[in-house]
């Protein structure tokens, strides 16, 4: 008669160490190599962009400005050398007027990223509020808010954003026009997040801890902000992060068709639009803004994927060494059990 040993299922390392939810999320995110590298690259892009051109009224370390006209050096071609490393006078080259492309690109990164964050902030706030109210209260509140959402969804986003961009350009000065553009566009890109938050609230409002809060006499506002919203924050953060990647592409598209950021200011999309005719003769004027758009979008997407994996408890990173060790251990235990008998 063979004997079999029954062992309790081993707890995960996270449960063994008694980590909090925040510590678990941080550990999972830092364990995602692509997300961490993307975060570092994105931080470096922002650091170079803001430190070179200056910020908050402080001068930057780069001697040229994005709208300053200078003498042509090296025929306007880039002076950047990788080996030996040398920036030269104009590392990204110059346009036909002698404006420094590096300064223009860094200013474009500043404006595009600022618009991206504004769109994500405004759109995320409206989407969370609309989704939370409609998902928690139901009834006529849900009907009104969801019909409003359906109306906004029916109208093509690029048309609404283009109209908002034109309104922003006429209503305010050129210095603050990009920021008003981000506010206006953010006011129409919340529909997807609103539906996602509504679905999350519909599920969470039926949970036991919400019933316990109601019995304890908690108000609706306290239940929403103290009990339900913290449990949906993972979905919200991931959705907002990924929508920011789409936001910078939307801003680029609007600036490309002349409905976004206006001169004398610049954005990455506006630089591509202004230099599209020089693609054959001066390709560096087109490629540098395009490369930064691709780099920023890739970084945001990878960071969003890392946040999704960190907040979703069902996401497990496959570890080949751990899986092999577990298989060897299971095989040895099976062999030991099979040879044991009475």
C-alpha positions as CSV (number, residue, x, y, z in Angstrom):
1,X,0.0,0.0,0.0
2,X,1.6,3.2,-1.2
3,X,1.5,6.4,0.8
4,X,1.0,9.8,-0.7
5,X,2.0,13.0,1.0
6,X,-0.5,15.9,0.8
7,X,1.1,19.2,1.1
8,X,-0.6,22.6,1.3
9,X,-0.4,24.8,-1.8
10,X,2.6,27.0,-1.4
11,X,1.9,30.7,-1.1
12,X,3.4,33.1,-3.5
13,X,6.6,35.0,-2.5
14,X,4.6,38.2,-2.3
15,X,2.1,36.7,0.2
16,X,5.0,35.1,2.2
17,X,6.7,38.4,2.7
18,X,3.5,40.2,3.6
19,X,3.9,43.0,1.1
20,X,1.3,45.7,0.8
21,X,-0.6,46.3,-2.4
22,X,1.6,49.3,-3.3
23,X,4.7,47.3,-2.7
24,X,3.5,44.4,-4.9
25,X,2.6,46.8,-7.7
26,X,6.0,48.5,-7.5
27,X,7.9,45.2,-7.4
28,X,5.9,43.9,-10.4
29,X,6.5,47.1,-12.4
30,X,10.2,47.1,-11.6
31,X,10.4,43.5,-12.7
32,X,9.2,44.5,-16.2
33,X,12.4,45.3,-18.0
34,X,10.8,46.9,-21.0
35,X,8.7,49.2,-18.8
36,X,11.6,50.3,-16.7
37,X,13.8,51.0,-19.7
38,X,11.0,53.0,-21.3
39,X,10.5,55.0,-18.1
40,X,14.2,55.9,-18.0
41,X,14.3,56.8,-21.7
42,X,11.2,58.9,-21.4
43,X,12.6,60.7,-18.3
44,X,15.8,61.4,-20.2
45,X,13.9,62.8,-23.2
46,X,12.0,65.2,-20.9
47,X,15.2,66.1,-19.0
48,X,17.1,67.0,-22.2
49,X,14.1,68.8,-23.7
50,X,13.4,71.0,-20.7
51,X,16.9,71.6,-19.5
52,X,18.2,72.6,-23.0
53,X,15.5,75.1,-23.8
54,X,14.8,76.2,-20.2
55,X,11.7,76.0,-18.1
56,X,9.7,78.1,-15.7
57,X,11.5,81.2,-16.9
58,X,15.0,79.7,-16.3
59,X,17.4,79.7,-19.2
60,X,18.6,76.4,-20.7
61,X,22.1,75.2,-21.5
62,X,21.6,75.3,-25.3
63,X,22.7,78.6,-26.8
64,X,20.1,78.7,-29.6
65,X,16.4,79.3,-29.5
66,X,13.7,77.6,-31.5
67,X,12.8,80.8,-33.5
68,X,16.2,82.5,-33.7
69,X,17.7,83.0,-37.2
70,X,21.4,82.2,-37.5
71,X,24.0,81.9,-40.2
72,X,24.1,78.6,-42.0
73,X,26.8,76.2,-40.8
74,X,27.9,73.2,-42.9
75,X,25.2,74.0,-45.4
76,X,22.6,73.4,-42.8
77,X,23.5,69.7,-42.5
78,X,23.7,68.1,-39.0
79,X,27.1,68.5,-37.3
80,X,26.5,65.6,-34.9
81,X,29.3,62.9,-34.9
82,X,29.0,59.6,-33.1
83,X,32.7,58.7,-33.3
84,X,34.4,60.5,-31.9
85,X,31.3,61.9,-30.1
86,X,30.8,65.6,-30.9
87,X,27.7,67.7,-31.0
88,X,29.1,70.5,-33.2
89,X,27.5,73.8,-33.7
90,X,24.1,72.5,-34.9
91,X,23.8,68.7,-34.1
92,X,20.4,68.3,-35.7
93,X,21.1,70.7,-38.6
94,X,19.3,73.9,-39.7
95,X,16.5,74.8,-41.9
96,X,16.7,77.2,-44.9
97,X,16.3,80.2,-42.6
98,X,19.2,79.1,-40.3
99,X,17.0,78.1,-37.3
100,X,18.5,75.4,-35.2
101,X,16.7,72.1,-35.6
102,X,17.8,70.8,-32.2
103,X,16.2,73.8,-30.4
104,X,13.1,73.5,-32.5
105,X,12.8,69.7,-31.8
106,X,13.3,70.2,-28.1
107,X,10.7,72.9,-28.0
108,X,8.4,70.6,-30.0
109,X,8.9,67.9,-27.4
110,X,8.0,70.3,-24.6
111,X,4.8,71.4,-26.3
112,X,3.7,68.0,-27.5
113,X,4.3,66.3,-24.1
114,X,2.5,69.2,-22.3
115,X,-0.5,68.8,-24.6
116,X,-0.4,65.1,-24.1
117,X,-0.5,65.3,-20.3
118,X,-3.3,67.9,-20.4
119,X,-5.4,65.7,-22.6
120,X,-4.8,62.7,-20.4
121,X,-5.5,64.7,-17.2
122,X,-8.7,66.4,-18.5
123,X,-10.0,63.4,-20.3
124,X,-9.2,61.1,-17.4
125,X,-10.9,63.3,-14.9
126,X,-14.1,63.6,-16.9
127,X,-14.1,59.9,-17.8
128,X,-13.7,58.8,-14.2
129,X,-16.5,61.2,-13.0
130,X,-19.0,60.3,-15.7
131,X,-18.2,56.5,-15.4
132,X,-18.3,56.5,-11.6
133,X,-21.6,58.4,-11.3
134,X,-23.4,56.4,-14.0
135,X,-22.1,53.1,-12.7
136,X,-22.9,53.7,-9.0
137,X,-26.3,55.6,-9.1
138,X,-27.8,53.9,-12.2
139,X,-31.3,55.0,-13.0
140,X,-31.9,58.3,-14.8
141,X,-28.4,59.5,-14.0
142,X,-26.9,56.6,-15.9
143,X,-29.3,57.1,-18.8
144,X,-28.5,60.8,-19.2
145,X,-24.7,60.4,-18.9
146,X,-24.5,57.3,-21.2
147,X,-26.7,59.0,-23.9
148,X,-24.3,62.0,-23.7
149,X,-21.4,59.6,-24.1
150,X,-23.1,58.0,-27.1
151,X,-23.5,61.4,-28.7
152,X,-19.9,62.3,-28.3
153,X,-18.8,58.9,-29.6
154,X,-20.9,59.2,-32.8
155,X,-19.1,62.4,-33.9
156,X,-15.6,61.6,-35.4
157,X,-12.9,62.5,-32.9
158,X,-10.6,64.2,-35.4
159,X,-13.4,66.6,-36.4
160,X,-14.3,67.6,-32.8
161,X,-10.6,68.0,-32.0
162,X,-10.0,70.2,-35.1
163,X,-12.9,72.5,-34.2
164,X,-11.6,72.7,-30.6
165,X,-8.2,73.5,-31.9
166,X,-9.5,76.4,-34.1
167,X,-11.5,77.8,-31.2
168,X,-8.5,77.7,-29.0
169,X,-6.4,79.4,-31.6
170,X,-8.9,82.3,-32.0
171,X,-9.8,82.7,-28.4
172,X,-6.3,83.1,-26.8
173,X,-2.8,84.2,-27.7
174,X,-0.2,82.1,-29.4
175,X,1.8,81.6,-26.1
176,X,-1.0,79.8,-24.3
177,X,-2.8,78.3,-27.4
178,X,-1.2,74.9,-27.1
179,X,-2.4,74.5,-23.5
180,X,-5.9,75.5,-24.3
181,X,-5.8,73.0,-27.2
182,X,-5.0,70.3,-24.7
183,X,-7.8,71.4,-22.4
184,X,-10.4,71.5,-25.2
185,X,-9.3,68.2,-26.8
186,X,-9.2,66.5,-23.4
187,X,-12.9,67.5,-23.0
188,X,-13.9,65.2,-25.9
189,X,-11.6,62.1,-25.5
190,X,-13.1,60.7,-22.2
191,X,-15.8,58.4,-23.7
192,X,-13.8,55.2,-23.7
193,X,-12.6,55.6,-20.2
194,X,-16.1,56.5,-19.0
195,X,-17.5,53.3,-20.3
196,X,-14.6,51.3,-18.8
197,X,-15.1,52.9,-15.4
198,X,-18.8,52.4,-15.5
199,X,-18.4,48.7,-16.1
200,X,-15.9,48.5,-13.2
201,X,-18.3,50.3,-10.9
202,X,-21.2,48.1,-11.9
203,X,-19.2,45.1,-10.8
204,X,-17.7,46.6,-7.6
205,X,-21.0,48.2,-6.3
206,X,-22.4,44.7,-5.7
207,X,-19.5,43.5,-3.6
208,X,-19.8,42.8,0.2
209,X,-17.5,45.6,1.4
210,X,-19.8,48.1,-0.4
211,X,-22.9,46.6,1.3
212,X,-21.1,46.8,4.7
213,X,-20.3,50.4,4.1
214,X,-23.9,51.2,3.3
215,X,-25.1,49.4,6.5
216,X,-22.5,51.4,8.5
217,X,-24.1,54.6,7.3
218,X,-21.4,55.8,4.8
219,X,-22.5,58.4,2.3
220,X,-22.5,57.8,-1.4
221,X,-19.6,60.1,-1.9
222,X,-17.5,58.2,0.8
223,X,-18.4,54.9,-0.8
224,X,-17.4,56.1,-4.2
225,X,-14.1,57.8,-3.3
226,X,-13.0,55.7,-0.3
227,X,-14.2,52.2,-1.2
228,X,-14.9,51.7,-4.9
229,X,-12.5,54.1,-6.6
230,X,-9.3,52.7,-4.9
231,X,-10.3,49.2,-6.2
232,X,-10.6,50.5,-9.7
233,X,-7.5,52.7,-9.7
234,X,-5.5,50.1,-11.6
235,X,-7.8,50.0,-14.5
236,X,-8.0,53.8,-14.6
237,X,-4.2,54.4,-14.5
238,X,-3.6,51.9,-17.2
239,X,-6.3,53.3,-19.4
240,X,-5.2,56.9,-18.9
241,X,-1.6,56.0,-19.6
242,X,-2.4,54.2,-22.9
243,X,-4.7,57.1,-24.0
244,X,-1.9,59.5,-23.5
245,X,0.0,57.7,-26.3
246,X,-3.0,58.2,-28.6
247,X,-3.2,61.8,-27.4
248,X,0.2,62.8,-28.7
249,X,-0.6,61.2,-32.1
250,X,-3.8,63.2,-32.2
251,X,-2.0,66.4,-31.4
252,X,0.5,65.5,-34.1
253,X,-2.3,64.9,-36.6
254,X,-4.0,68.2,-35.8
255,X,-0.8,70.2,-36.1
256,X,0.1,68.4,-39.3
257,X,-3.2,69.5,-41.0
258,X,-2.9,73.0,-39.5
259,X,-5.6,72.7,-36.9
260,X,-3.3,72.3,-33.9
261,X,-0.4,74.3,-32.5
262,X,0.2,77.5,-34.5
263,X,3.3,79.4,-35.4
264,X,5.4,81.1,-34.0
265,X,5.3,78.2,-31.5
266,X,6.2,74.7,-32.6
267,X,5.2,71.1,-31.9
268,X,6.5,67.9,-33.3
269,X,3.6,67.6,-35.6
270,X,3.9,71.2,-36.8
271,X,7.6,70.6,-37.5
272,X,6.8,67.6,-39.7
273,X,4.1,69.6,-41.5
274,X,6.4,72.5,-42.2
275,X,9.3,70.4,-43.4
276,X,7.4,67.7,-45.4
277,X,8.5,69.4,-48.7
278,X,12.1,69.2,-47.7
279,X,12.0,65.4,-47.2
280,X,14.2,64.8,-50.3
281,X,16.6,67.7,-50.0
282,X,16.9,68.1,-46.2
283,X,15.6,64.9,-44.7
284,X,17.0,65.7,-41.2
285,X,14.3,68.4,-40.8
286,X,11.7,65.6,-41.1
287,X,13.4,62.7,-39.4
288,X,14.3,64.2,-36.1
289,X,10.8,65.2,-35.0
290,X,9.4,61.9,-36.4
291,X,12.0,59.9,-34.4
292,X,11.0,61.7,-31.1
293,X,7.3,61.1,-31.8
294,X,8.0,57.4,-32.3
295,X,10.2,57.2,-29.2
296,X,7.7,59.0,-26.9
297,X,4.8,56.8,-28.1
298,X,6.8,53.6,-27.7
299,X,7.8,54.6,-24.2
300,X,4.3,55.5,-23.1
301,X,3.0,52.2,-24.6
302,X,5.6,50.1,-22.8
303,X,5.0,52.0,-19.5
304,X,1.3,51.3,-19.9
305,X,1.9,47.6,-20.5
306,X,4.0,47.5,-17.4
307,X,1.4,49.2,-15.3
308,X,-1.3,46.8,-16.6
309,X,0.8,43.8,-15.7
310,X,1.6,45.3,-12.3
311,X,-2.0,46.1,-11.3
312,X,-3.5,42.9,-12.7
313,X,-3.0,40.0,-10.2
314,X,-3.6,37.5,-13.0
315,X,-0.5,38.6,-14.9
316,X,2.4,36.4,-13.9
317,X,5.9,36.8,-15.4
318,X,7.2,33.4,-16.6
319,X,10.5,32.5,-15.0
320,X,12.2,29.6,-16.8
321,X,14.6,28.7,-14.0
322,X,11.8,28.7,-11.4
323,X,9.6,26.5,-13.6
324,X,12.5,24.1,-14.3
325,X,13.3,23.8,-10.6
326,X,9.6,23.2,-9.8
327,X,9.4,20.5,-12.4
328,X,12.5,18.8,-11.0
329,X,11.2,19.0,-7.5
330,X,7.8,17.6,-8.5
331,X,9.5,14.7,-10.4
332,X,11.7,13.8,-7.4
333,X,8.7,13.9,-5.0
334,X,6.7,11.6,-7.4
335,X,9.6,9.2,-7.6
336,X,10.0,9.1,-3.8
337,X,6.2,8.6,-3.2
338,X,6.0,5.8,-5.8
339,X,8.8,3.8,-4.1
340,X,7.2,4.1,-0.6
341,X,4.9,1.3,0.4
342,X,3.8,-1.0,3.1
